Amino acid sequence: MDKSTVVCRCEEVNIDEIETAIKFGAETFDDIKRITRCGMGPCQSKVCLTPVRKIIHNYTGKQLNEIRPSRMRIPLKVVRMGALAGKKESAQIASVFGESVEEGESTDE
């Protein structure tokens, strides 16, 4: 394959970028993810995981079973810092873009 072949379509990461990350010391998919953003797009590495692992295998000689897949993280929701600090008024969020509202308050203007 050509070095400009895109492996991660979501983040537009090509083979050359992955090999460069390996030259800089990346040894796992998560290392490559941190350096290139490969696997951080909407598909969450469902498309690029296997090709990247194969590139790591071809470049380093490690067996595929030694190359761990990406660490999956659960989706999170936005939490205001005030809610984490225990401020009651920050506990109810009307919108990610709006301010906290008390129960019974309307967000319409």
Secondary structure, 3 states (H helix, E strand, C coil): CCCCCEEECCCCEEHHHHHHHHHCCCCCHHHHHHHHCCCCCCCCCCCCHHHHHHHHHHHHCCCHHHCCCCCCCCCCCCCCHHHHCCCHHHCCECCCCCCECCCCCCCCC
